[in-house]
Amino acid sequence: MFHVELYSTANPSSSYSLKEAVLTGLAPDGGLFMPHHIIPLPNSFWSDFYQKSFNQICIEVAQHLLHPAVPNQDIPTLIHRAFNFEAPLVQLDDQISVLELFHGPSLAFKDFGAQFMAQLMAYFHPKSEKPLVILVATSGDTGGAVAAGFHNVPGIQVVILFPKGKVSPLQQKQLTTFDNNVTAVEIDGSFDDCQTMVKKAFLDKDLKKSVNLSSANSINIARLIPQSFYFFSAVQQLNTQNDIVVSVPSGNFGNLTAGLLAQSLGLPIKHFVASTNINDVIPIYLRTGRFTARPSIQTLSNAMDVGNPSNFDRMQALYGSTWNHMKSDISGYSFTDKQTLSSIKYIHDQYEYIADPHAAVGFLGLQSYLRENPKARGIFLATAHHSKFKQTIDQALNFDTPVHPVLNRLKNLSESYISLPNSNTTLKHLLLDKFT
Ligand SMILES: *Cc1c(COP(=O)(O)O)cnc(C)c1O
């Protein structure tokens, strides 16, 4: 149980409350928040595990992790507000199943984290105070999930910076078609410029005095916690006595870290596969014990183009920095774009199933592992709906693949956003004008 004392990975003897961790995202010393103690779930949780609904799983795991920082009786409401979608497991053959994580509003697994984080932030932010202003930079996918998560959440305003002309037209629609409390801002610059502007805004003394700024980045502990829920659901739906291995298509390794958290809570997952594209810092670490960050390389599975995975510190924290333990629990494999395209084709030919490029990498990792461990039952995670990557999928499959109705609807919505130069002072004025 978190007992709701957290520490910063930069200083193991530090101590923070859950509220502080959720509202600040990153520890003041630059480390990531982690629970001091992770206590396995009680026997009572397991006695009727196979009868629980998805919602019940979420509620009970959240209660175990968050009480008393969030009292038990307040948790069902949080869960109901966060999740009106689930994570179905689809069996492809006797050995392989796929966990579909794309049934949320932005059609990607980041919805689980963003929806729950939004509810938890609203919970911790007293409505009587000035609005909490969430300021984020996005290179694409995260912004859509954050916008959908916070849309119409009382007491919270969201400002999303995106680089002009550098997000896909569809991703831009996912940022700019909300109203009310979501403001999209196009910056005449790169994604790095957007991130720098966010960082500078957080350091600005005038802003600090007059605006209640907060971040919603992917390293917030409030995004990690809900991502553990669907690992429970996956194991429950698979319902097997065999060893279970889960392959996680990974970039920043938040998803895989959430799986490790579920395992620490007692979930019987025997092994994890860290599946990456050619940005393979972690598979190399698992093979050699050496972690060397590198600039990221662009690939078809672009949400995993990460050269310095931020959750590596958390993985190390869970394993007490011992490489031996980590590598006996996790295998790493990396794949090229060419292999990803053939994998999409293979999965369709073999199972009549359409996997997005990220899921296809997950499938490849699982396949590699199962070759050596043929008795295990495998699950790979499908982290996005395939029609978000229609061009790539059509190229791999050589036909016009169907578009998800949510994306079709989006095409007809009109966009609204503010355009700003790459300048800290104009952003500052915008924030002061809007929120004071
Ligand atoms: C963000 C993302 C990933 C990578 O997840 P991490 O938690 O950063 O490892 C994989 N697939 C999709 C579709 C994503 O959006």
The ligand as a Gaussian input file, in Angstrom:
#p B3LYP/6-31G(d) Opt

LIG

0 1
 C        2.734000       6.376000     -25.362000
 C        2.506000       5.173000     -26.205000
 C        3.312000       4.016000     -26.093000
 C        4.475000       3.931000     -25.139000
 O        4.064000       3.825000     -23.810000
 P        5.113000       4.070000     -22.622000
 O        4.318000       3.980000     -21.382000
 O        5.685000       5.447000     -22.846000
 O        6.146000       3.023000     -22.734000
 C        3.013000       2.916000     -26.880000
 N        2.010000       2.960000     -27.787000
 C        1.229000       4.048000     -27.939000
 C        0.160000       4.031000     -28.972000
 C        1.437000       5.190000     -27.157000
 O        0.672000       6.275000     -27.338000

